[in-house]
C-alpha cells in the first residue's frame, strides 16, 4: 500500500526553482521518462516524487511503499527541509494533518499503529449474474 505526503503552497514557488532545487539535491534523481518526476534514493527504499504541472508549482507529492516507520520518518524529515527551502507546507495524507517539526512525536505514534495494521483484504466478489 502506498503512503503519501505532500508539499503544498498557494501560490507555490516557480517551476524553474523547484526543478533546480530537486535537480541539484544529491539524494534525488530526475526520471528521464517524465519531466515532472524525480526519485529519492535511500538505503530504506525509493520514493517517487511528482511535482504539479502548473507554474507556479502548488503541490509536490511524495509516494512510497509502506514498509517501515524509519522510511516514513526519513522521507518526512527530508520533505520538511524542502518545505523550508521552497516556502511550502507539508501535509501527511494518511494522518490527515499539516506536519511541522513539533508534530514528529505524535506522527511517530501514528506510524507505529499504521505500520502494524494487517493488510486489508478486498471483499469477495459476487458472481456477475447475481443482481443482489
QUINOR-V500537 format. One record per residue. N is the residue number from 0. RES is the residue in three letters. SS is DSSP state (H for helix, E for strand, C for the rest). OMEGA is omega in degrees with one decimal (* if undefined). D_CENTER is the distance of its C-alpha to the mean C-alpha in Angstrom with 2 decimals. Layout:
N_RES_SS_OMEGA_D_CENTER / N_RES_SS_OMEGA_D_CENTER
This chain:
0_UNK_C_179.9_12.70 / 1_UNK_E_176.9_9.04 / 2_UNK_E_-174.1_6.58 / 3_UNK_E_165.7_3.91 / 4_UNK_E_-175.0_3.23 / 5_UNK_E_166.9_5.21 / 6_UNK_E_-176.6_8.07 / 7_UNK_E_173.3_11.23 / 8_UNK_E_176.1_14.90 / 9_UNK_E_2.0_18.10 / 10_UNK_E_179.8_19.63 / 11_UNK_E_177.3_16.97 / 12_UNK_E_177.5_17.90 / 13_UNK_C_-178.4_19.93 / 14_UNK_H_-179.4_18.37 / 15_UNK_H_178.2_20.57 / 16_UNK_H_178.9_19.33 / 17_UNK_H_-179.1_15.64 / 18_UNK_H_178.5_16.91 / 19_UNK_H_-179.2_19.20 / 20_UNK_H_-179.7_16.78 / 21_UNK_H_-178.2_14.26 / 22_UNK_H_-179.2_17.36 / 23_UNK_H_179.7_19.18 / 24_UNK_C_-177.1_16.69 / 25_UNK_C_-178.7_18.16 / 26_UNK_C_178.2_15.05 / 27_UNK_E_173.0_13.64 / 28_UNK_E_179.7_15.58 / 29_UNK_E_175.7_16.08 / 30_UNK_C_-175.8_16.20 / 31_UNK_C_-178.1_19.86 / 32_UNK_C_-175.9_19.73 / 33_UNK_C_-174.5_17.44 / 34_UNK_C_-175.1_17.72 / 35_UNK_C_-177.9_14.38 / 36_UNK_E_174.0_12.32 / 37_UNK_E_176.1_11.75 / 38_UNK_E_173.0_11.06 / 39_UNK_E_-179.4_10.46 / 40_UNK_E_173.6_13.28 / 41_UNK_E_179.3_14.06 / 42_UNK_C_-178.5_16.87 / 43_UNK_C_-179.6_14.73 / 44_UNK_E_-179.8_12.87 / 45_UNK_E_-179.2_11.13 / 46_UNK_E_177.4_7.56 / 47_UNK_E_-179.6_7.58 / 48_UNK_E_178.7_6.95 / 49_UNK_E_178.2_8.74 / 50_UNK_E_179.3_10.69 / 51_UNK_C_-175.9_12.84 / 52_UNK_C_-177.9_16.38 / 53_UNK_C_171.4_18.31 / 54_UNK_C_10.8_20.02 / 55_UNK_C_-178.9_19.16 / 56_UNK_E_-178.4_15.38 / 57_UNK_E_-179.6_14.23 / 58_UNK_E_173.7_10.48 / 59_UNK_E_-174.4_7.81 / 60_UNK_E_174.4_4.79 / 61_UNK_E_-178.5_2.27 / 62_UNK_E_178.5_4.08 / 63_UNK_E_-179.8_6.69 / 64_UNK_E_179.1_9.98 / 65_UNK_C_176.3_11.08 / 66_UNK_C_177.8_13.75 / 67_UNK_C_174.8_14.04 / 68_UNK_H_-178.5_13.69 / 69_UNK_H_177.9_14.15 / 70_UNK_H_179.2_11.09 / 71_UNK_H_-179.9_8.97 / 72_UNK_H_178.6_11.16 / 73_UNK_H_-179.2_11.13 / 74_UNK_H_-179.4_7.47 / 75_UNK_H_178.8_7.94 / 76_UNK_H_179.7_11.27 / 77_UNK_H_178.7_10.43 / 78_UNK_H_176.4_8.10 / 79_UNK_H_176.1_11.14 / 80_UNK_H_178.8_13.42 / 81_UNK_H_179.4_12.04 / 82_UNK_H_179.0_12.28 / 83_UNK_H_-178.5_15.88 / 84_UNK_H_-174.2_16.63 / 85_UNK_H_-179.0_15.58 / 86_UNK_C_179.3_16.81 / 87_UNK_C_175.6_13.73 / 88_UNK_E_-177.0_12.43 / 89_UNK_E_174.0_9.26 / 90_UNK_E_174.6_8.75 / 91_UNK_E_-172.1_7.57 / 92_UNK_C_178.0_8.16 / 93_UNK_C_-179.9_10.09 / 94_UNK_C_175.1_11.99 / 95_UNK_C_-178.0_12.66 / 96_UNK_E_170.6_13.25 / 97_UNK_E_-176.2_12.68 / 98_UNK_E_171.1_12.11 / 99_UNK_C_-179.5_14.60 / 100_UNK_H_-179.1_16.20 / 101_UNK_H_179.9_18.77 / 102_UNK_H_-174.8_16.41 / 103_UNK_H_178.0_15.49 / 104_UNK_H_178.4_18.62 / 105_UNK_H_179.6_17.94 / 106_UNK_H_176.9_14.33 / 107_UNK_H_176.7_15.84 / 108_UNK_H_178.4_18.35 / 109_UNK_H_-179.8_15.88 / 110_UNK_H_-179.6_14.07 / 111_UNK_H_177.7_17.61 / 112_UNK_H_-176.5_18.52 / 113_UNK_H_-175.7_15.43 / 114_UNK_H_178.5_15.71 / 115_UNK_H_179.2_19.48 / 116_UNK_C_174.4_19.66 / 117_UNK_C_178.3_21.35 / 118_UNK_C_179.0_19.81 / 119_UNK_C_178.3_20.95 / 120_UNK_C_177.4_23.69 / 121_UNK_C_179.4_24.17 / 122_UNK_C_178.3_27.47 / 123_UNK_C_179.5_30.51 / 124_UNK_C_176.2_31.48 / 125_UNK_C_177.9_34.92 / 126_UNK_C_-176.4_37.36 / 127_UNK_C_-175.5_37.15 / 128_UNK_C_177.6_40.76 / 129_UNK_C_-179.7_40.35 / 130_UNK_C_179.5_40.04 / 131_UNK_C_*_39.28
